Amino acid sequence: MLNHRQTKIQFESLATLQVIQKQAYQMLMQGLTTTVFSMREWGILIYLEQHGQATASELADAFMVKRTLISRNTWRLIQDNLIQSQVNQTDRRIVRLTLTTNGQETVERSVRQVQANLKTFNQSHDLEKLTKQVETLSQQLAKIN
């Protein structure tokens, strides 16, 4: 059973983890500022690039959102010829999404652009803050064990 001190340390660790998540999110948003993608669209493209293919339900599970929201995001990406849908011939209810050739090229270009954007921002200060938060979290987790 956890005592009061351990519970306090766990809550502190959770708070630190949330700060790390917020800082990482802000850095990524800075990187995406000159692209045309929302955070979720970017996530879908990267997910498909890493996994090769996925259904809307798989994407919804991965991003912890409703399938209808993913469908709205994927529809725009299909319209922009970045992803394509392929109906399973044996079970027409299953529709797989994959990157198009244009989508693959766009992801590669956008990754370079995001990296370049991050270099132009005050990245060293942000990374320093992030590193300190990760160190703090590591120390807090060590106290729990």
Disulfide bonds with the S-S distance in Angstrom:
none
